[in-house]
């Protein structure tokens, strides 16, 4: 009796975290995500801490969440984690406007994004 267990969306040596409704354009967020792709997590956290980009604070929170998921939910070793994937998606766009000269209307688009970070445990070669 009972339901089958849901299969994991990531591999056994991976963990993931997702942030939705980030108030920035996907293009700007992708610059920060590209900065951490493929790096070890401690190096990626350092890069995000000292980045001048405003959105780097939220990306750092998402990365810390992925690390915590790996450690607590999937029993992975934090020292061997690498940012396997960091990808960005579009979310909703708020449409706002501003009156312009001669009865016209200037459109102001306020985009939102979402961020997915996957960390993977990789054994170091001696």
C-alpha positions in Angstrom: 0.0 0.0 0.0 1.0 3.6 -0.2 2.6 5.8 -2.8 5.9 5.2 -4.6 8.7 7.5 -3.5 9.3 10.3 -6.0 12.5 10.0 -7.9 15.2 12.6 -7.3 15.5 15.4 -9.8 19.3 15.4 -9.4 21.9 12.6 -9.3 23.0 11.0 -6.0 26.1 13.1 -5.7 24.3 16.4 -6.4 22.1 18.9 -4.6 20.2 21.9 -5.8 18.6 25.2 -4.8 16.3 27.5 -6.7 15.5 31.2 -6.2 12.4 32.6 -7.9 11.2 36.2 -8.4 14.6 37.9 -8.3 14.1 41.6 -9.2 16.7 41.9 -11.9 17.0 41.1 -15.6 18.1 37.6 -16.6 20.9 39.1 -18.6 22.4 40.9 -15.5 21.9 37.8 -13.3 23.6 35.6 -15.9 26.8 37.6 -15.6 27.0 36.8 -11.9 26.0 33.1 -12.5 28.7 32.7 -15.1 31.2 34.1 -12.5 30.7 31.0 -10.3 30.1 28.2 -12.8 32.6 25.3 -12.4 34.3 26.7 -9.3 34.7 25.1 -5.9 32.1 26.4 -3.5 34.4 28.1 -1.1 36.0 30.0 -4.0 32.6 30.9 -5.5 31.4 32.2 -2.1 34.5 34.4 -1.8 33.9 35.8 -5.4 30.3 36.6 -4.6 31.2 38.2 -1.2 33.5 40.7 -2.9 31.5 41.3 -6.1 30.3 44.8 -6.8 27.0 43.6 -8.3 23.9 44.1 -6.2 22.4 40.8 -7.2 25.5 38.9 -6.0 24.0 39.0 -2.4 21.0 36.9 -3.5 23.1 34.6 -5.6 25.3 34.0 -2.5 22.2 33.1 -0.5 21.1 30.6 -3.1 24.5 29.0 -3.2 24.6 28.7 0.6 21.2 27.1 0.4 22.5 24.5 -2.1 25.5 23.8 0.1 23.2 23.3 3.1 20.9 21.0 1.1 23.9 18.9 0.1 25.2 18.6 3.6 21.9 18.1 5.5 19.6 16.4 3.1 22.0 14.3 0.9 25.0 13.7 3.3 27.6 15.1 0.9 31.0 16.4 1.9 31.1 20.2 1.8 34.9 20.4 1.1 34.5 18.5 -2.1 31.6 20.4 -3.6 31.8 22.2 -7.0 29.2 24.4 -8.6 28.2 22.1 -11.4 25.5 24.2 -12.9 24.2 27.7 -12.4 21.5 28.8 -14.9 19.1 31.6 -15.2 15.5 31.7 -16.4 13.0 34.5 -17.2 10.1 35.2 -14.9 7.3 37.7 -15.1 7.8 41.3 -16.3 5.9 44.1 -14.7 4.8 46.7 -17.2 5.0 50.3 -16.0 5.0 53.6 -17.8 5.8 57.2 -17.8 4.0 60.0 -19.6 6.1 61.6 -22.3 5.8 64.6 -24.5 3.0 65.2 -27.1 0.7 62.7 -25.4 2.9 59.7 -25.8 3.7 57.0 -23.2 7.1 55.6 -22.4 7.0 51.9 -21.5 9.1 50.8 -18.5 9.7 47.1 -18.2 10.6 45.7 -14.8 11.8 42.1 -15.3 12.1 39.3 -12.8 14.4 36.3 -13.0 14.9 32.9 -11.4 18.2 31.2 -10.6 19.0 27.5 -10.2 22.2 26.3 -8.7 23.4 22.7 -8.6 26.4 21.6 -6.6 28.2 18.3 -7.2 30.5 16.3 -5.0 33.8 15.6 -6.9 36.6 13.5 -5.3 40.0 15.2 -5.7 42.7 13.2 -7.4 45.8 12.7 -5.3 
